[in-house]
Amino acid sequence: MGRRGVEQRRFVVRFVLVLLLWFLLLVLRGWLVVWRRVVLRGRRWLRRRQLSGRDLGGTEGG
């Protein structure tokens, strides 16, 4: 009885750990996708801003 309970507990712990790892991977993957989108949007915005600044004759942005 005791040994079986320990084995069950170990199985449950392992199962929970695997679920947590999967959850973390999914969250990280989602965050990476969101971050990539934000970075791309930010770059485009910066580029557009620099272009508009050059068109206006401004010297900011190097």
FITI-704202 format. One record per residue (C-alpha): residue number from 1; x, y, z. Coordinates in Angstrom, 3 decimals, always signed. Each point is the difference from the previous one (the first is absolute). Layout:
N
   i        x        y        z
 NUM        X        Y        Z
...
//
This chain:
62
   i        x        y        z
   1   +0.000   +0.000   +0.000
   2   +2.655   +2.526   +1.074
   3   +2.274   -0.770   -2.935
   4   -2.863   +0.268   -2.468
   5   -0.962   +3.358   +1.503
   6   +3.568   +1.264   -0.395
   7   +0.094   -1.152   -3.627
   8   -3.322   +1.699   -0.683
   9   +1.239   +3.180   +1.640
  10   +3.184   -0.072   -2.085
  11   -2.053   -0.505   -3.151
  12   -2.268   +2.914   +0.897
  13   +2.981   +2.235   +0.780
  14   +1.648   -0.922   -3.306
  15   -3.261   +0.595   -1.860
  16   -0.453   +3.419   +1.621
  17   +3.611   +0.935   -0.779
  18   -0.439   -0.970   -3.659
  19   -3.223   +2.017   -0.203
  20   +1.733   +3.021   +1.560
  21   +2.901   -0.298   -2.447
  22   -2.407   -0.194   -2.939
  23   -1.916   +3.016   +1.329
  24   +3.224   +1.984   +0.425
  25   +1.151   -0.919   -3.514
  26   -3.334   +1.079   -1.479
  27   +0.059   +3.278   +1.953
  28   +3.606   +0.711   -0.999
  29   -0.781   -0.832   -3.622
  30   -3.007   +2.327   +0.060
  31   +2.061   +2.760   +1.602
  32   +2.727   -0.466   -2.633
  33   -2.569   +0.353   -2.796
  34   -1.508   +3.108   +1.613
  35   +3.448   +1.487   +0.683
  36   +1.083   -0.639   -3.605
  37   -3.131   +1.766   -1.271
  38   +0.591   +2.937   +2.339
  39   +3.658   +0.276   -1.026
  40   -0.843   -0.118   -3.708
  41   -2.741   +2.604   +0.456
  42   +2.369   +2.179   +2.041
  43   +2.721   -0.237   -2.653
  44   -2.445   +0.932   -2.745
  45   -1.257   +2.914   +2.093
  46   +3.566   +1.187   +0.677
  47   +0.922   -0.336   -3.680
  48   -3.126   +1.905   -1.027
  49   +0.801   +2.670   +2.579
  50   +3.592   +0.326   -1.234
  51   -1.149   +0.171   -3.628
  52   -2.576   +2.675   +0.821
  53   +2.676   +1.882   +1.958
  54   +2.380   -0.096   -2.987
  55   -2.779   +1.094   -2.321
  56   -0.686   +2.953   +2.292
  57   +3.710   +0.809   +0.009
  58   +0.525   -0.875   +3.672
  59   +3.463   -1.215   +1.070
  60   -1.105   -2.296   +2.804
  61   +0.580   -3.723   -0.335
  62   +3.549   +0.260   -1.317
//
